[in-house]
């Protein structure tokens, strides 16, 4: 894949609390970010050495934190109100912490819902355990993490000293951010995945940008920042669990670090790096398109539309959430394998909401996306029409039923599971906005699961 995982101009990196996919708990998220951050730190240590000498192994981490604090304050434009708290943990303690966080009831429920949505979109194979993937990824390398619940920065005993120094600088940024924006409460938001990922990208991006130092030689040299970004991806490829994870896991983990850092760099260039924390992005759209976040012309950022789904006509609601522009790109790219098409088709995204519905015949998926213009909606509608046969190779367009606003498909049992499946792509309107409805349901349940006239769309 190109740098951005899937379509994105300069993309950044990892995690959203526990992967965007694992958006569930702040604590787990901190640890998940730590796993990928370690990969960044290992490769970044040589780059960071351009700015500072090797960390004095005789100096305690607490003393290092105190020494680094002024540098972190300059990079973020924020000030520590209290000294950061630093403690050590063993690698085994970190792994146990991650497992416990992922096993919290709310975290497990949300993660299960997200995994079900990804399966229906063909982003995860049937039977794939998303939780175990995350645990494996985190178990590869962890140098440290910041836990907003305990307001403590944890460093792992025995970790590579150079990587730990880089990690310490990164986590100090999170400790500082938490003193100006309640990270714990921010990460506890449920059912708003795209909004959470956008905010996390800003926080991780600022920490990544500050980690290398805006004035660092590695960044200032011609092509330096691009080399740093390449290093991050190369180090990811050297982590077997992460490099072998599904595309949706790899790229959502990387997004906050890469694309978020691009956003942080743009905001820092305005001379007010602190504004990024004081006014966090509300969507991945604002991260992917920096101009939609920055308000140099005095207009507010392009706010996402809130899409609300009615109760399903058949079955019961199991889970619901949002994808956002970034994950919509990934979904399209996964099966179309065309970065340009995926980016263009997702580019007019305005808002969305998906739901996993349990019907008497089995699991169904409903997704309504709102678009900025009718042309944007038409592009996405056409892209989904091409995407369905790629997602389901045995999908057949229903004879005589395809129109300019509706494309029904049938999928035989070999590709869709017992009894086969029915898929519908429909263009329409909701709340005066152009929308596209996607339904994937067991054949016996039919696709008439949501009344589009009862869908609401608003800012």
PyMOL commands that set and color helices and strands:
alter all, ss='L'
color gray80, all
select helices_A, chain A and resi 20-22+26-48+61-76+91-103+105-120+130-140+161-178+183-187+193-212+217-220+224-237+240-243+247-268+275-278+284-288+290-292+324-336+339-346+374-391+413-416+443-445+452-454
alter helices_A, ss='H'
color red, helices_A
select strands_A, chain A and resi 85-89+144-147+152-156+306-308+316-321+349-359+362-371+396-397+406-411+421-430+433-442+456-458
alter strands_A, ss='S'
color yellow, strands_A
deselect
rebuild
show_as cartoon
